[in-house]
Structure formats: C-alpha cells, structure tokens
Amino acid sequence: MVLGDENAPVTVVEYASFTCPHCATFHNDTFKKLKADYIDSGKVKFIYREVYFDRYGLWASMVARCGGQEKFFGIADLIYKSQSEWTRAGEPAAIVDELRKIGRLAGLDNETLDECLKDGGKAEALVAWYTANAKEDDISSTPSFVIDGKKHSNMSYADMKEILDEALAG
C-alpha cells in the first residue's frame, strides 16, 4: 500500500507486522509526524509492506486490505491503536472477532469481512509476496525501513528526519 506522491524525490519502504509492539509505537507516534512533514508535502513516497510472523498479523492484514487502498491506512491505524487489546483477546476465534469489530468500525459489513477473512488465495498470495519482498530486502525484524534503497532498523523520528533531510538535500 502506498501513500504520497508517486514521483516524490525519496522513497521509504516500511516493513511492519500488525502484531509487533514496536511497529504500533512507530505508527502511533513517528508515522504521524512523517506523514505530516514528508508524505503529505510530496517529499516522500511511502510504501507499507506487511510482515507475517504469525497468523494473527496475516488476519489483521486481510482486514486492513478488505477496504481497499482507500481505507487501508485508516484501518491500519485502528489496528495499531488497539493492538494491545485485540492481540490479547485469547483464542483465535476471539482475536478474529476483535479484528471484525475494527473492520466494522471502519464501515465494513460482516459479509464483506467474512469474504476477506476466508479468502485463502489472497492469504497465500500475501504470504508469498511478503516472503519475496523480505528476502529481496533482507528483512528479519520489524519495523525495518528501506530509504532510497538502504536498509535501516527501527529509529526515532529525529533519526529518520536526519536521514530524509540528507536524502532530500543530496
């Protein structure tokens, strides 16, 4: 999923898992500043790529993608904001119920959510896509960032800003 100007001078690829607490912290804090300062201003093209370390992250991704590109980042925001609740719901069925609630909050109906969650072909395609991308970019932890082709691990907004400003000046 992509945000920002297709022709922005700098590209940031984030690899993240919906079940990763560090990813939630990044999205609840740093990402908002990054979006306001760089993505919305046309300086950065932001590409979000999911990492599936577990089935719950895959299920969350399927719910986030259920609303299409239009709703993806809004649903992702809700998933990250309530991560500590839905990931601790207990049994797999309870976790799915919590993810459905998030989808309904975003305006998706139960029938649409059921179709998305039961789409085995989509799940297989997402896992294959993740595997290929993670291998190509040598991703082993989340969040990881590829900024104009160079891999970086999780960082503060100040550190990311420094890298982005350098790339923009460069």
Short mmCIF file of the C-alpha atoms (twelve columns), coordinates in Angstrom:
data_MODEL
# 
_entry.id   MODEL 
# 
loop_
_atom_site.group_PDB 
_atom_site.id 
_atom_site.type_symbol 
_atom_site.label_atom_id 
_atom_site.label_alt_id 
_atom_site.label_comp_id 
_atom_site.label_asym_id 
_atom_site.label_seq_id 
_atom_site.Cartn_x 
_atom_site.Cartn_y 
_atom_site.Cartn_z 
_atom_site.pdbx_PDB_model_num 
ATOM 1   C CA . MET A 1   0.000   0.000   0.000  1 
ATOM 2   C CA . VAL A 2   1.326   3.406   -0.965 1 
ATOM 3   C CA . LEU A 3   0.916   6.950   0.336  1 
ATOM 4   C CA . GLY A 4   2.312   10.149  -1.106 1 
ATOM 5   C CA . ASP A 5   3.397   11.476  -4.454 1 
ATOM 6   C CA . GLU A 6   4.356   8.721   -6.905 1 
ATOM 7   C CA . ASN A 7   7.195   10.963  -8.123 1 
ATOM 8   C CA . ALA A 8   8.444   12.086  -4.689 1 
ATOM 9   C CA . PRO A 9   12.229  12.501  -4.556 1 
ATOM 10  C CA . VAL A 10  12.635  9.998   -1.679 1 
ATOM 11  C CA . THR A 11  11.037  6.576   -1.229 1 
ATOM 12  C CA . VAL A 12  10.557  4.988   2.192  1 
ATOM 13  C CA . VAL A 13  9.500   1.345   2.403  1 
ATOM 14  C CA . GLU A 14  8.370   0.193   5.824  1 
ATOM 15  C CA . TYR A 15  8.245   -3.486  6.725  1 
ATOM 16  C CA . ALA A 16  5.931   -3.969  9.695  1 
ATOM 17  C CA . SER A 17  3.777   -6.539  11.451 1 
ATOM 18  C CA . PHE A 18  0.389   -5.690  12.907 1 
ATOM 19  C CA . THR A 19  1.326   -7.794  15.955 1 
ATOM 20  C CA . CYS A 20  4.674   -6.055  16.577 1 
ATOM 21  C CA . PRO A 21  4.584   -3.648  19.579 1 
ATOM 22  C CA . HIS A 22  7.468   -1.564  18.167 1 
ATOM 23  C CA . CYS A 23  5.526   -1.196  14.910 1 
ATOM 24  C CA . ALA A 24  2.487   0.025   16.852 1 
ATOM 25  C CA . THR A 25  4.660   2.592   18.637 1 
ATOM 26  C CA . PHE A 26  6.067   3.767   15.295 1 
ATOM 27  C CA . HIS A 27  2.580   4.092   13.780 1 
ATOM 28  C CA . ASN A 28  1.025   5.757   16.790 1 
ATOM 29  C CA . ASP A 29  3.811   8.359   17.103 1 
ATOM 30  C CA . THR A 30  6.552   8.679   14.483 1 
ATOM 31  C CA . PHE A 31  4.412   7.849   11.445 1 
ATOM 32  C CA . LYS A 32  2.039   10.756  12.103 1 
ATOM 33  C CA . LYS A 33  4.958   13.211  12.056 1 
ATOM 34  C CA . LEU A 34  6.489   11.539  8.996  1 
ATOM 35  C CA . LYS A 35  3.161   11.778  7.180  1 
ATOM 36  C CA . ALA A 36  2.612   15.438  8.051  1 
ATOM 37  C CA . ASP A 37  6.171   16.596  7.368  1 
ATOM 38  C CA . TYR A 38  7.218   14.469  4.401  1 
ATOM 39  C CA . ILE A 39  4.451   12.367  2.831  1 
ATOM 40  C CA . ASP A 40  1.671   14.972  2.687  1 
ATOM 41  C CA . SER A 41  4.126   17.601  1.413  1 
ATOM 42  C CA . GLY A 42  5.174   15.446  -1.562 1 
ATOM 43  C CA . LYS A 43  8.743   14.876  -0.380 1 
ATOM 44  C CA . VAL A 44  8.354   11.155  0.378  1 
ATOM 45  C CA . LYS A 45  6.601   8.261   -1.309 1 
ATOM 46  C CA . PHE A 46  5.754   5.823   1.486  1 
ATOM 47  C CA . ILE A 47  5.280   2.115   0.799  1 
ATOM 48  C CA . TYR A 48  3.909   -0.105  3.576  1 
ATOM 49  C CA . ARG A 49  4.705   -3.816  3.372  1 
ATOM 50  C CA . GLU A 50  3.345   -6.261  5.896  1 
ATOM 51  C CA . VAL A 51  5.475   -8.916  7.561  1 
ATOM 52  C CA . TYR A 52  3.744   -12.075 8.726  1 
ATOM 53  C CA . PHE A 53  5.466   -13.549 11.741 1 
ATOM 54  C CA . ASP A 54  2.191   -15.155 12.852 1 
ATOM 55  C CA . ARG A 55  -1.338  -15.867 11.622 1 
ATOM 56  C CA . TYR A 56  -2.801  -13.023 13.666 1 
ATOM 57  C CA . GLY A 57  -0.733  -10.486 11.741 1 
ATOM 58  C CA . LEU A 58  -1.937  -12.048 8.495  1 
ATOM 59  C CA . TRP A 59  -5.559  -11.872 9.642  1 
ATOM 60  C CA . ALA A 60  -5.132  -8.227  10.626 1 
ATOM 61  C CA . SER A 61  -3.628  -7.518  7.215  1 
ATOM 62  C CA . MET A 62  -6.565  -9.175  5.474  1 
ATOM 63  C CA . VAL A 63  -8.981  -6.989  7.451  1 
ATOM 64  C CA . ALA A 64  -6.927  -3.844  6.712  1 
ATOM 65  C CA . ARG A 65  -6.837  -4.694  2.988  1 
ATOM 66  C CA . CYS A 66  -10.550 -5.520  2.954  1 
ATOM 67  C CA . GLY A 67  -11.452 -1.858  2.466  1 
ATOM 68  C CA . GLY A 68  -9.029  -1.437  -0.438 1 
ATOM 69  C CA . GLN A 69  -6.342  1.231   -0.833 1 
ATOM 70  C CA . GLU A 70  -8.840  3.925   0.204  1 
ATOM 71  C CA . LYS A 71  -9.433  2.544   3.687  1 
ATOM 72  C CA . PHE A 72  -6.194  0.625   4.273  1 
ATOM 73  C CA . PHE A 73  -4.249  3.211   6.277  1 
ATOM 74  C CA . GLY A 74  -7.304  4.208   8.331  1 
ATOM 75  C CA . ILE A 75  -7.981  0.586   9.254  1 
ATOM 76  C CA . ALA A 76  -4.259  0.004   9.888  1 
ATOM 77  C CA . ASP A 77  -4.339  2.970   12.266 1 
ATOM 78  C CA . LEU A 78  -7.245  1.411   14.196 1 
ATOM 79  C CA . ILE A 79  -5.468  -1.970  14.294 1 
ATOM 80  C CA . TYR A 80  -2.280  -0.426  15.700 1 
ATOM 81  C CA . LYS A 81  -4.147  1.788   18.206 1 
ATOM 82  C CA . SER A 82  -5.967  -1.207  19.684 1 
ATOM 83  C CA . GLN A 83  -3.165  -3.756  19.220 1 
ATOM 84  C CA . SER A 84  -2.755  -4.436  22.931 1 
ATOM 85  C CA . GLU A 85  -6.469  -5.342  23.196 1 
ATOM 86  C CA . TRP A 86  -7.073  -7.493  20.103 1 
ATOM 87  C CA . THR A 87  -3.789  -9.419  20.307 1 
ATOM 88  C CA . ARG A 88  -4.640  -10.458 23.880 1 
ATOM 89  C CA . ALA A 89  -8.234  -11.481 23.202 1 
ATOM 90  C CA . GLY A 90  -7.392  -15.146 23.829 1 
ATOM 91  C CA . GLU A 91  -8.417  -17.923 21.480 1 
ATOM 92  C CA . PRO A 92  -8.025  -17.447 17.714 1 
ATOM 93  C CA . ALA A 93  -11.801 -17.034 17.289 1 
ATOM 94  C CA . ALA A 94  -11.814 -14.212 19.869 1 
ATOM 95  C CA . ILE A 95  -8.949  -12.477 18.044 1 
ATOM 96  C CA . VAL A 96  -10.862 -12.708 14.748 1 
ATOM 97  C CA . ASP A 97  -13.944 -11.247 16.490 1 
ATOM 98  C CA . GLU A 98  -11.872 -8.300  17.728 1 
ATOM 99  C CA . LEU A 99  -10.466 -7.724  14.230 1 
ATOM 100 C CA . ARG A 100 -14.014 -7.843  12.818 1 
ATOM 101 C CA . LYS A 101 -15.019 -5.127  15.302 1 
ATOM 102 C CA . ILE A 102 -12.197 -2.958  13.956 1 
ATOM 103 C CA . GLY A 103 -13.383 -3.612  10.394 1 
ATOM 104 C CA . ARG A 104 -16.960 -2.679  11.331 1 
ATOM 105 C CA . LEU A 105 -15.688 0.494   12.995 1 
ATOM 106 C CA . ALA A 106 -14.150 1.366   9.617  1 
ATOM 107 C CA . GLY A 107 -17.502 0.889   7.894  1 
ATOM 108 C CA . LEU A 108 -17.155 -2.672  6.559  1 
ATOM 109 C CA . ASP A 109 -20.097 -5.033  6.953  1 
ATOM 110 C CA . ASN A 110 -19.906 -8.582  8.330  1 
ATOM 111 C CA . GLU A 111 -20.436 -10.201 4.928  1 
ATOM 112 C CA . THR A 112 -17.526 -8.267  3.394  1 
ATOM 113 C CA . LEU A 113 -15.287 -9.052  6.363  1 
ATOM 114 C CA . ASP A 114 -16.168 -12.758 6.166  1 
ATOM 115 C CA . GLU A 115 -15.305 -12.839 2.457  1 
ATOM 116 C CA . CYS A 116 -11.962 -11.133 3.123  1 
ATOM 117 C CA . LEU A 117 -11.011 -13.356 6.048  1 
ATOM 118 C CA . LYS A 118 -11.958 -16.565 4.206  1 
ATOM 119 C CA . ASP A 119 -10.052 -15.695 1.005  1 
ATOM 120 C CA . GLY A 120 -7.389  -18.422 1.121  1 
ATOM 121 C CA . GLY A 121 -5.977  -17.451 -2.266 1 
ATOM 122 C CA . LYS A 122 -5.439  -13.894 -1.090 1 
ATOM 123 C CA . ALA A 123 -3.776  -15.131 2.123  1 
ATOM 124 C CA . GLU A 124 -1.409  -17.354 0.134  1 
ATOM 125 C CA . ALA A 125 -0.611  -14.524 -2.283 1 
ATOM 126 C CA . LEU A 126 0.112   -12.122 0.600  1 
ATOM 127 C CA . VAL A 127 2.452   -14.611 2.290  1 
ATOM 128 C CA . ALA A 128 4.263   -15.313 -0.995 1 
ATOM 129 C CA . TRP A 129 4.576   -11.572 -1.666 1 
ATOM 130 C CA . TYR A 130 5.873   -10.907 1.857  1 
ATOM 131 C CA . THR A 131 8.396   -13.750 1.572  1 
ATOM 132 C CA . ALA A 132 9.747   -12.479 -1.762 1 
ATOM 133 C CA . ASN A 133 9.983   -8.846  -0.618 1 
ATOM 134 C CA . ALA A 134 11.553  -9.707  2.744  1 
ATOM 135 C CA . LYS A 135 14.139  -11.900 1.053  1 
ATOM 136 C CA . GLU A 136 14.946  -9.238  -1.562 1 
ATOM 137 C CA . ASP A 137 15.409  -6.524  1.094  1 
ATOM 138 C CA . ASP A 138 16.955  -8.867  3.730  1 
ATOM 139 C CA . ILE A 139 14.255  -8.157  6.329  1 
ATOM 140 C CA . SER A 140 14.468  -10.097 9.594  1 
ATOM 141 C CA . SER A 141 12.913  -7.705  12.123 1 
ATOM 142 C CA . THR A 142 10.167  -5.113  12.349 1 
ATOM 143 C CA . PRO A 143 9.830   -2.329  11.882 1 
ATOM 144 C CA . SER A 144 12.521  -2.099  9.220  1 
ATOM 145 C CA . PHE A 145 12.842  0.681   6.684  1 
ATOM 146 C CA . VAL A 146 14.371  0.848   3.241  1 
ATOM 147 C CA . ILE A 147 15.071  4.504   2.500  1 
ATOM 148 C CA . ASP A 148 16.107  5.077   -1.099 1 
ATOM 149 C CA . GLY A 149 17.416  1.522   -1.277 1 
ATOM 150 C CA . LYS A 150 19.305  1.463   2.037  1 
ATOM 151 C CA . LYS A 151 18.030  -0.698  4.922  1 
ATOM 152 C CA . HIS A 152 17.576  0.782   8.407  1 
ATOM 153 C CA . SER A 153 16.243  -0.670  11.632 1 
ATOM 154 C CA . ASN A 154 13.682  0.969   13.907 1 
ATOM 155 C CA . MET A 155 14.586  4.553   14.769 1 
ATOM 156 C CA . SER A 156 13.340  7.717   16.385 1 
ATOM 157 C CA . TYR A 157 11.641  10.431  14.377 1 
ATOM 158 C CA . ALA A 158 14.710  12.659  14.822 1 
ATOM 159 C CA . ASP A 159 16.964  9.995   13.305 1 
ATOM 160 C CA . MET A 160 14.578  9.364   10.432 1 
ATOM 161 C CA . LYS A 161 14.221  13.099  9.804  1 
ATOM 162 C CA . GLU A 162 18.008  13.427  9.615  1 
ATOM 163 C CA . ILE A 163 18.241  10.621  7.022  1 
ATOM 164 C CA . LEU A 164 15.353  12.037  4.991  1 
ATOM 165 C CA . ASP A 165 16.675  15.600  5.055  1 
ATOM 166 C CA . GLU A 166 20.075  14.344  3.929  1 
ATOM 167 C CA . ALA A 167 18.489  12.360  1.081  1 
ATOM 168 C CA . LEU A 168 16.394  15.365  0.028  1 
ATOM 169 C CA . ALA A 169 19.430  17.653  0.044  1 
ATOM 170 C CA . GLY A 170 21.518  15.123  -1.800 1 
# 
